[in-house]
Amino acid sequence: MTNYKDHTIVDPMMGQTFFQWVFQSDESSDRFWRAWLEQHPEKYEEVEEV
């Protein structure tokens, strides 16, 4: 699985899975992105902007 640490939210590599979480969240994607945010708190503001 891709780490996504060095990507931005609008990065095409990350965009599809992120926007799917935002607009069509399921348990698996919610668990992944919440864990990702815990591991990368510096990205929280960027996520909130979306």
N, CA, C, O and CB atoms as a CASP TS submission, in Angstrom:
PFRMAT TS
TARGET T0000
AUTHOR 0000-0000-0000
METHOD Language model
MODEL 1
PARENT N/A
ATOM      1  N   MET     1       0.844  -1.166   0.000  1.00  0.00           N
ATOM      2  CA  MET     1       0.000   0.000   0.000  1.00  0.00           C
ATOM      3  C   MET     1       0.896   1.237   0.000  1.00  0.00           C
ATOM      4  O   MET     1       1.959   1.243   0.621  1.00  0.00           O
ATOM      5  CB  MET     1      -0.964  -0.006   1.218  1.00  0.00           C
ATOM      6  N   THR     2       0.470   2.256  -0.682  1.00  0.00           N
ATOM      7  CA  THR     2       1.223   3.489  -0.785  1.00  0.00           C
ATOM      8  C   THR     2       1.214   4.232   0.535  1.00  0.00           C
ATOM      9  O   THR     2       0.194   4.273   1.222  1.00  0.00           O
ATOM     10  CB  THR     2       0.662   4.367  -1.890  1.00  0.00           C
ATOM     11  N   ASN     3       2.342   4.817   0.892  1.00  0.00           N
ATOM     12  CA  ASN     3       2.478   5.534   2.151  1.00  0.00           C
ATOM     13  C   ASN     3       1.784   6.887   2.115  1.00  0.00           C
ATOM     14  O   ASN     3       1.149   7.262   3.101  1.00  0.00           O
ATOM     15  CB  ASN     3       3.938   5.716   2.488  1.00  0.00           C
ATOM     16  N   TYR     4       1.877   7.627   1.035  1.00  0.00           N
ATOM     17  CA  TYR     4       1.249   8.930   0.847  1.00  0.00           C
ATOM     18  C   TYR     4       1.863  10.048   1.695  1.00  0.00           C
ATOM     19  O   TYR     4       1.398  11.185   1.617  1.00  0.00           O
ATOM     20  CB  TYR     4      -0.206   8.823   1.156  1.00  0.00           C
ATOM     21  N   LYS     5       2.878   9.767   2.494  1.00  0.00           N
ATOM     22  CA  LYS     5       3.442  10.783   3.372  1.00  0.00           C
ATOM     23  C   LYS     5       3.986  11.973   2.596  1.00  0.00           C
ATOM     24  O   LYS     5       3.805  13.116   3.015  1.00  0.00           O
ATOM     25  CB  LYS     5       4.537  10.184   4.221  1.00  0.00           C
ATOM     26  N   ASP     6       4.645  11.724   1.482  1.00  0.00           N
ATOM     27  CA  ASP     6       5.282  12.795   0.732  1.00  0.00           C
ATOM     28  C   ASP     6       4.402  13.391  -0.352  1.00  0.00           C
ATOM     29  O   ASP     6       4.881  14.151  -1.194  1.00  0.00           O
ATOM     30  CB  ASP     6       6.536  12.294   0.121  1.00  0.00           C
ATOM     31  N   HIS     7       3.127  13.057  -0.340  1.00  0.00           N
ATOM     32  CA  HIS     7       2.196  13.567  -1.334  1.00  0.00           C
ATOM     33  C   HIS     7       1.287  14.609  -0.718  1.00  0.00           C
ATOM     34  O   HIS     7       1.116  14.672   0.500  1.00  0.00           O
ATOM     35  CB  HIS     7       1.371  12.431  -1.937  1.00  0.00           C
ATOM     36  N   THR     8       0.717  15.417  -1.573  1.00  0.00           N
ATOM     37  CA  THR     8      -0.289  16.355  -1.096  1.00  0.00           C
ATOM     38  C   THR     8      -1.662  15.776  -1.391  1.00  0.00           C
ATOM     39  O   THR     8      -1.788  14.815  -2.149  1.00  0.00           O
ATOM     40  CB  THR     8      -0.117  17.754  -1.756  1.00  0.00           C
ATOM     41  N   ILE     9      -2.675  16.354  -0.800  1.00  0.00           N
ATOM     42  CA  ILE     9      -4.039  15.874  -0.984  1.00  0.00           C
ATOM     43  C   ILE     9      -4.457  15.962  -2.444  1.00  0.00           C
ATOM     44  O   ILE     9      -5.221  15.121  -2.918  1.00  0.00           O
ATOM     45  CB  ILE     9      -5.006  16.669  -0.111  1.00  0.00           C
ATOM     46  N   VAL    10      -3.976  16.953  -3.156  1.00  0.00           N
ATOM     47  CA  VAL    10      -4.370  17.107  -4.556  1.00  0.00           C
ATOM     48  C   VAL    10      -3.470  16.339  -5.512  1.00  0.00           C
ATOM     49  O   VAL    10      -3.659  16.407  -6.727  1.00  0.00           O
ATOM     50  CB  VAL    10      -4.368  18.564  -4.930  1.00  0.00           C
ATOM     51  N   ASP    11      -2.507  15.618  -4.991  1.00  0.00           N
ATOM     52  CA  ASP    11      -1.629  14.807  -5.816  1.00  0.00           C
ATOM     53  C   ASP    11      -2.471  13.757  -6.543  1.00  0.00           C
ATOM     54  O   ASP    11      -3.260  13.058  -5.907  1.00  0.00           O
ATOM     55  CB  ASP    11      -0.513  14.138  -4.957  1.00  0.00           C
ATOM     56  N   PRO    12      -2.317  13.638  -7.859  1.00  0.00           N
ATOM     57  CA  PRO    12      -3.124  12.662  -8.602  1.00  0.00           C
ATOM     58  C   PRO    12      -2.988  11.235  -8.088  1.00  0.00           C
ATOM     59  O   PRO    12      -3.943  10.460  -8.145  1.00  0.00           O
ATOM     60  CB  PRO    12      -2.748  12.697 -10.050  1.00  0.00           C
ATOM     61  N   MET    13      -1.817  10.885  -7.592  1.00  0.00           N
ATOM     62  CA  MET    13      -1.602   9.529  -7.083  1.00  0.00           C
ATOM     63  C   MET    13      -2.460   9.263  -5.852  1.00  0.00           C
ATOM     64  O   MET    13      -2.881   8.131  -5.611  1.00  0.00           O
ATOM     65  CB  MET    13      -0.121   9.312  -6.748  1.00  0.00           C
ATOM     66  N   MET    14      -2.711  10.298  -5.089  1.00  0.00           N
ATOM     67  CA  MET    14      -3.443  10.175  -3.850  1.00  0.00           C
ATOM     68  C   MET    14      -4.894  10.590  -3.993  1.00  0.00           C
ATOM     69  O   MET    14      -5.741  10.144  -3.220  1.00  0.00           O
ATOM     70  CB  MET    14      -2.785  10.989  -2.787  1.00  0.00           C
ATOM     71  N   GLY    15      -5.191  11.419  -4.948  1.00  0.00           N
ATOM     72  CA  GLY    15      -6.493  12.034  -5.074  1.00  0.00           C
ATOM     73  C   GLY    15      -7.676  11.100  -5.101  1.00  0.00           C
ATOM     74  O   GLY    15      -8.650  11.325  -4.383  1.00  0.00           O
ATOM     75  N   GLN    16      -7.621  10.064  -5.904  1.00  0.00           N
ATOM     76  CA  GLN    16      -8.783   9.197  -6.061  1.00  0.00           C
ATOM     77  C   GLN    16      -9.190   8.541  -4.754  1.00  0.00           C
ATOM     78  O   GLN    16     -10.370   8.555  -4.403  1.00  0.00           O
ATOM     79  CB  GLN    16      -8.502   8.136  -7.095  1.00  0.00           C
ATOM     80  N   THR    17      -8.247   7.970  -4.030  1.00  0.00           N
ATOM     81  CA  THR    17      -8.616   7.298  -2.782  1.00  0.00           C
ATOM     82  C   THR    17      -9.032   8.300  -1.716  1.00  0.00           C
ATOM     83  O   THR    17      -9.928   8.022  -0.919  1.00  0.00           O
ATOM     84  CB  THR    17      -7.454   6.448  -2.270  1.00  0.00           C
ATOM     85  N   PHE    18      -8.389   9.464  -1.697  1.00  0.00           N
ATOM     86  CA  PHE    18      -8.758  10.477  -0.724  1.00  0.00           C
ATOM     87  C   PHE    18     -10.168  11.005  -0.975  1.00  0.00           C
ATOM     88  O   PHE    18     -10.982  11.072  -0.055  1.00  0.00           O
ATOM     89  CB  PHE    18      -7.758  11.619  -0.754  1.00  0.00           C
ATOM     90  N   PHE    19     -10.451  11.375  -2.208  1.00  0.00           N
ATOM     91  CA  PHE    19     -11.773  11.929  -2.517  1.00  0.00           C
ATOM     92  C   PHE    19     -12.874  10.876  -2.389  1.00  0.00           C
ATOM     93  O   PHE    19     -14.021  11.202  -2.081  1.00  0.00           O
ATOM     94  CB  PHE    19     -11.781  12.516  -3.927  1.00  0.00           C
ATOM     95  N   GLN    20     -12.526   9.635  -2.623  1.00  0.00           N
ATOM     96  CA  GLN    20     -13.505   8.576  -2.388  1.00  0.00           C
ATOM     97  C   GLN    20     -13.838   8.533  -0.892  1.00  0.00           C
ATOM     98  O   GLN    20     -14.998   8.356  -0.521  1.00  0.00           O
ATOM     99  CB  GLN    20     -12.964   7.190  -2.882  1.00  0.00           C
ATOM    100  N   TRP    21     -12.838   8.692  -0.047  1.00  0.00           N
ATOM    101  CA  TRP    21     -13.066   8.721   1.398  1.00  0.00           C
ATOM    102  C   TRP    21     -13.934   9.913   1.781  1.00  0.00           C
ATOM    103  O   TRP    21     -14.845   9.783   2.600  1.00  0.00           O
ATOM    104  CB  TRP    21     -11.728   8.775   2.156  1.00  0.00           C
ATOM    105  N   VAL    22     -13.655  11.071   1.193  1.00  0.00           N
ATOM    106  CA  VAL    22     -14.402  12.281   1.527  1.00  0.00           C
ATOM    107  C   VAL    22     -15.863  12.158   1.108  1.00  0.00           C
ATOM    108  O   VAL    22     -16.763  12.512   1.869  1.00  0.00           O
ATOM    109  CB  VAL    22     -13.764  13.501   0.859  1.00  0.00           C
ATOM    110  N   PHE    23     -16.097  11.657  -0.098  1.00  0.00           N
ATOM    111  CA  PHE    23     -17.453  11.683  -0.656  1.00  0.00           C
ATOM    112  C   PHE    23     -18.215  10.363  -0.573  1.00  0.00           C
ATOM    113  O   PHE    23     -19.445  10.364  -0.630  1.00  0.00           O
ATOM    114  CB  PHE    23     -17.382  12.097  -2.074  1.00  0.00           C
ATOM    115  N   GLN    24     -17.520   9.249  -0.440  1.00  0.00           N
ATOM    116  CA  GLN    24     -18.179   7.939  -0.371  1.00  0.00           C
ATOM    117  C   GLN    24     -17.469   7.053   0.640  1.00  0.00           C
ATOM    118  O   GLN    24     -17.065   5.932   0.331  1.00  0.00           O
ATOM    119  CB  GLN    24     -18.201   7.257  -1.762  1.00  0.00           C
ATOM    120  N   SER    25     -17.326   7.565   1.831  1.00  0.00           N
ATOM    121  CA  SER    25     -16.574   6.869   2.856  1.00  0.00           C
ATOM    122  C   SER    25     -17.209   5.528   3.207  1.00  0.00           C
ATOM    123  O   SER    25     -18.429   5.393   3.292  1.00  0.00           O
ATOM    124  CB  SER    25     -16.462   7.731   4.094  1.00  0.00           C
ATOM    125  N   ASP    26     -16.346   4.553   3.404  1.00  0.00           N
ATOM    126  CA  ASP    26     -16.791   3.276   3.950  1.00  0.00           C
ATOM    127  C   ASP    26     -15.894   2.973   5.147  1.00  0.00           C
ATOM    128  O   ASP    26     -14.946   3.714   5.408  1.00  0.00           O
ATOM    129  CB  ASP    26     -16.735   2.118   2.867  1.00  0.00           C
ATOM    130  N   GLU    27     -16.171   1.929   5.854  1.00  0.00           N
ATOM    131  CA  GLU    27     -15.439   1.621   7.075  1.00  0.00           C
ATOM    132  C   GLU    27     -13.938   1.454   6.826  1.00  0.00           C
ATOM    133  O   GLU    27     -13.116   1.937   7.605  1.00  0.00           O
ATOM    134  CB  GLU    27     -15.997   0.362   7.705  1.00  0.00           C
ATOM    135  N   SER    28     -13.595   0.783   5.759  1.00  0.00           N
ATOM    136  CA  SER    28     -12.192   0.531   5.451  1.00  0.00           C
ATOM    137  C   SER    28     -11.437   1.816   5.120  1.00  0.00           C
ATOM    138  O   SER    28     -10.350   2.051   5.647  1.00  0.00           O
ATOM    139  CB  SER    28     -12.084  -0.442   4.294  1.00  0.00           C
ATOM    140  N   SER    29     -12.006   2.645   4.252  1.00  0.00           N
ATOM    141  CA  SER    29     -11.319   3.889   3.890  1.00  0.00           C
ATOM    142  C   SER    29     -11.281   4.843   5.077  1.00  0.00           C
ATOM    143  O   SER    29     -10.294   5.556   5.261  1.00  0.00           O
ATOM    144  CB  SER    29     -12.010   4.563   2.688  1.00  0.00           C
ATOM    145  N   ASP    30     -12.322   4.870   5.873  1.00  0.00           N
ATOM    146  CA  ASP    30     -12.344   5.730   7.046  1.00  0.00           C
ATOM    147  C   ASP    30     -11.244   5.319   8.025  1.00  0.00           C
ATOM    148  O   ASP    30     -10.534   6.173   8.558  1.00  0.00           O
ATOM    149  CB  ASP    30     -13.723   5.677   7.728  1.00  0.00           C
ATOM    150  N   ARG    31     -11.105   4.039   8.258  1.00  0.00           N
ATOM    151  CA  ARG    31     -10.071   3.536   9.155  1.00  0.00           C
ATOM    152  C   ARG    31      -8.674   3.884   8.620  1.00  0.00           C
ATOM    153  O   ARG    31      -7.806   4.305   9.385  1.00  0.00           O
ATOM    154  CB  ARG    31     -10.215   2.009   9.335  1.00  0.00           C
ATOM    155  N   PHE    32      -8.456   3.710   7.311  1.00  0.00           N
ATOM    156  CA  PHE    32      -7.167   4.010   6.701  1.00  0.00           C
ATOM    157  C   PHE    32      -6.813   5.484   6.851  1.00  0.00           C
ATOM    158  O   PHE    32      -5.726   5.813   7.327  1.00  0.00           O
ATOM    159  CB  PHE    32      -7.176   3.622   5.230  1.00  0.00           C
ATOM    160  N   TRP    33      -7.726   6.382   6.446  1.00  0.00           N
ATOM    161  CA  TRP    33      -7.411   7.806   6.446  1.00  0.00           C
ATOM    162  C   TRP    33      -7.320   8.381   7.842  1.00  0.00           C
ATOM    163  O   TRP    33      -6.524   9.290   8.078  1.00  0.00           O
ATOM    164  CB  TRP    33      -8.440   8.559   5.662  1.00  0.00           C
ATOM    165  N   ARG    34      -8.109   7.881   8.772  1.00  0.00           N
ATOM    166  CA  ARG    34      -7.983   8.361  10.151  1.00  0.00           C
ATOM    167  C   ARG    34      -6.634   7.935  10.739  1.00  0.00           C
ATOM    168  O   ARG    34      -5.990   8.714  11.441  1.00  0.00           O
ATOM    169  CB  ARG    34      -9.147   7.821  11.026  1.00  0.00           C
ATOM    170  N   ALA    35      -6.213   6.722  10.457  1.00  0.00           N
ATOM    171  CA  ALA    35      -4.897   6.258  10.915  1.00  0.00           C
ATOM    172  C   ALA    35      -3.795   7.064  10.239  1.00  0.00           C
ATOM    173  O   ALA    35      -2.802   7.416  10.875  1.00  0.00           O
ATOM    174  CB  ALA    35      -4.712   4.747  10.624  1.00  0.00           C
ATOM    175  N   TRP    36      -3.967   7.357   8.952  1.00  0.00           N
ATOM    176  CA  TRP    36      -2.984   8.146   8.217  1.00  0.00           C
ATOM    177  C   TRP    36      -2.846   9.531   8.837  1.00  0.00           C
ATOM    178  O   TRP    36      -1.734  10.033   8.999  1.00  0.00           O
ATOM    179  CB  TRP    36      -3.376   8.258   6.735  1.00  0.00           C
ATOM    180  N   LEU    37      -3.973  10.149   9.183  1.00  0.00           N
ATOM    181  CA  LEU    37      -3.931  11.466   9.815  1.00  0.00           C
ATOM    182  C   LEU    37      -3.258  11.419  11.188  1.00  0.00           C
ATOM    183  O   LEU    37      -2.562  12.362  11.565  1.00  0.00           O
ATOM    184  CB  LEU    37      -5.340  12.025   9.949  1.00  0.00           C
ATOM    185  N   GLU    38      -3.455  10.356  11.920  1.00  0.00           N
ATOM    186  CA  GLU    38      -2.782  10.209  13.208  1.00  0.00           C
ATOM    187  C   GLU    38      -1.275  10.108  13.020  1.00  0.00           C
ATOM    188  O   GLU    38      -0.509  10.612  13.841  1.00  0.00           O
ATOM    189  CB  GLU    38      -3.306   8.976  13.951  1.00  0.00           C
ATOM    190  N   GLN    39      -0.851   9.461  11.950  1.00  0.00           N
ATOM    191  CA  GLN    39       0.575   9.291  11.670  1.00  0.00           C
ATOM    192  C   GLN    39       1.185  10.543  11.038  1.00  0.00           C
ATOM    193  O   GLN    39       2.402  10.723  11.089  1.00  0.00           O
ATOM    194  CB  GLN    39       0.788   8.092  10.753  1.00  0.00           C
ATOM    195  N   HIS    40       0.367  11.402  10.449  1.00  0.00           N
ATOM    196  CA  HIS    40       0.844  12.593   9.746  1.00  0.00           C
ATOM    197  C   HIS    40       0.037  13.822  10.159  1.00  0.00           C
ATOM    198  O   HIS    40      -0.655  14.418   9.334  1.00  0.00           O
ATOM    199  CB  HIS    40       0.762  12.388   8.222  1.00  0.00           C
ATOM    200  N   PRO    41       0.125  14.195  11.421  1.00  0.00           N
ATOM    201  CA  PRO    41      -0.683  15.322  11.911  1.00  0.00           C
ATOM    202  C   PRO    41      -0.369  16.635  11.197  1.00  0.00           C
ATOM    203  O   PRO    41      -1.197  17.547  11.189  1.00  0.00           O
ATOM    204  CB  PRO    41      -0.467  15.498  13.400  1.00  0.00           C
ATOM    205  N   GLU    42       0.798  16.739  10.607  1.00  0.00           N
ATOM    206  CA  GLU    42       1.148  17.961   9.877  1.00  0.00           C
ATOM    207  C   GLU    42       0.301  18.146   8.626  1.00  0.00           C
ATOM    208  O   GLU    42       0.283  19.236   8.054  1.00  0.00           O
ATOM    209  CB  GLU    42       2.618  17.939   9.498  1.00  0.00           C
ATOM    210  N   LYS    43      -0.398  17.111   8.192  1.00  0.00           N
ATOM    211  CA  LYS    43      -1.252  17.175   7.005  1.00  0.00           C
ATOM    212  C   LYS    43      -2.708  17.506   7.348  1.00  0.00           C
ATOM    213  O   LYS    43      -3.538  17.669   6.454  1.00  0.00           O
ATOM    214  CB  LYS    43      -1.192  15.853   6.257  1.00  0.00           C
ATOM    215  N   TYR    44      -3.012  17.605   8.640  1.00  0.00           N
ATOM    216  CA  TYR    44      -4.403  17.798   9.062  1.00  0.00           C
ATOM    217  C   TYR    44      -5.029  19.055   8.451  1.00  0.00           C
ATOM    218  O   TYR    44      -6.154  19.001   7.955  1.00  0.00           O
ATOM    219  CB  TYR    44      -4.477  17.877  10.579  1.00  0.00           C
ATOM    220  N   GLU    45      -4.323  20.171   8.482  1.00  0.00           N
ATOM    221  CA  GLU    45      -4.870  21.412   7.931  1.00  0.00           C
ATOM    222  C   GLU    45      -5.154  21.266   6.432  1.00  0.00           C
ATOM    223  O   GLU    45      -6.160  21.766   5.930  1.00  0.00           O
ATOM    224  CB  GLU    45      -3.895  22.582   8.177  1.00  0.00           C
ATOM    225  N   GLU    46      -4.277  20.592   5.743  1.00  0.00           N
ATOM    226  CA  GLU    46      -4.452  20.381   4.307  1.00  0.00           C
ATOM    227  C   GLU    46      -5.722  19.569   4.041  1.00  0.00           C
ATOM    228  O   GLU    46      -6.473  19.866   3.112  1.00  0.00           O
ATOM    229  CB  GLU    46      -3.219  19.666   3.707  1.00  0.00           C
ATOM    230  N   VAL    47      -5.951  18.555   4.853  1.00  0.00           N
ATOM    231  CA  VAL    47      -7.143  17.725   4.708  1.00  0.00           C
ATOM    232  C   VAL    47      -8.394  18.539   5.006  1.00  0.00           C
ATOM    233  O   VAL    47      -9.400  18.416   4.307  1.00  0.00           O
ATOM    234  CB  VAL    47      -7.068  16.500   5.635  1.00  0.00           C
ATOM    235  N   GLU    48      -8.335  19.357   6.026  1.00  0.00           N
ATOM    236  CA  GLU    48      -9.477  20.180   6.409  1.00  0.00           C
ATOM    237  C   GLU    48      -9.866  21.172   5.313  1.00  0.00           C
ATOM    238  O   GLU    48     -11.032  21.552   5.208  1.00  0.00           O
ATOM    239  CB  GLU    48      -9.169  20.928   7.694  1.00  0.00           C
ATOM    240  N   GLU    49      -8.906  21.589   4.502  1.00  0.00           N
ATOM    241  CA  GLU    49      -9.195  22.533   3.418  1.00  0.00           C
ATOM    242  C   GLU    49     -10.060  21.913   2.324  1.00  0.00           C
ATOM    243  O   GLU    49     -10.747  22.621   1.588  1.00  0.00           O
ATOM    244  CB  GLU    49      -7.898  23.043   2.814  1.00  0.00           C
ATOM    245  N   VAL    50     -10.019  20.600   2.225  1.00  0.00           N
ATOM    246  CA  VAL    50     -10.807  19.910   1.202  1.00  0.00           C
ATOM    247  C   VAL    50     -12.197  19.813   1.727  1.00  0.00           C
ATOM    248  O   VAL    50     -13.074  19.270   1.056  1.00  0.00           O
ATOM    249  CB  VAL    50     -10.234  18.500   0.851  1.00  0.00           C
TER
END
